[in-house]
Amino acid sequence: MMNFTSVKDLTNINAWLKKALEIKANPFGFQEFGKNKTLGLIFLNPSLRTRLSTQKAALNLGMNVMVMNLGTEGWSIEMTDGTVMDQGSQEHIKEAAGVISQYCDIIGIRTFAELKNRDEDYSEKVLTKFIQSAKVPVVSLESATLHPLQSFADLITIEEQKKITRPKVVLSWAPHPRALPQAVANSFVEWMKQADVELVITNPVGFDLSPEFTDGVTVLHNQNEALAGANFVYAKNWSSYENYGQTAPNLTDWTISKPKMDLTNNGKFMHCLPVRRNVVVTDEVIDSGNSLVLEQANNRTYAAQTVLLKMLQNVG
Ligand code: CP
């Protein structure tokens, strides 16, 4: 059984990238694999892009799709084994995963970090428990520490848009009023380390990502220095890994603005969305011809379709 939870589940990233571009050119060309198969999408947290693009991907493959916002529509789920369930939770994740497995051939699940206990989040407690109890392959729709479908879409977008063989890609921290997980940033780093790019991360002191991800990558605390000559600027907020869950919304000089983009080599702007305008990025930048945010969102469909097709074919 093949699960998809990180770039580590791929045997050959370039082969997957090639397949994604092939699917994008012929999205309805693989329907024999999805016929009479059912995808279940389970959301414990909100979504726009992941929900719709993964549904579209499955429909393009001829699959049936069922979607449930388990976090708001289902019974309250118990995640811990051995609990005496005489309090708020009504259904254990073991039964929930086992039951959904009987209705579906592949299950997608979204579960965010709670940002309260770093060890618990980084153990991927919920995703791991769900996979342990599921009887069919599971695809991550974003987990506590990773967002592989987003990163795959970002890789496709960079491949389509790059003008040189090995572009400079800068992942820049940006301010945000709320504490956000590190998942998108961790995952982007993990995928870019396997891609043919020069990756630079820039973030304020105290906001370094886990060394598990940054090992071998240039990390600069001077954003202007990092942006110099960049071909792609990927903006994202994440809360502190070191001082787990802490934020710094007052660091407004980290907002991606036109003067910042002027430091780049006519760089393209990227963000996974949803984005807080004039906090993370100015209107001027996100509305410019160099913004790729809609292209990224569009490629979510082909990333998901490639992953689902590989799972249906059960090949790595
Ligand atoms: N980028 C992304 O995952 O968007 P949603 O949270 O809307 O799914």
Residues whose N, C-alpha, C, O or C-beta is under 5 A from the ligand:
A	BS01	CP	P46 S47 L48 R49 T50 R51 C272 L273 P274
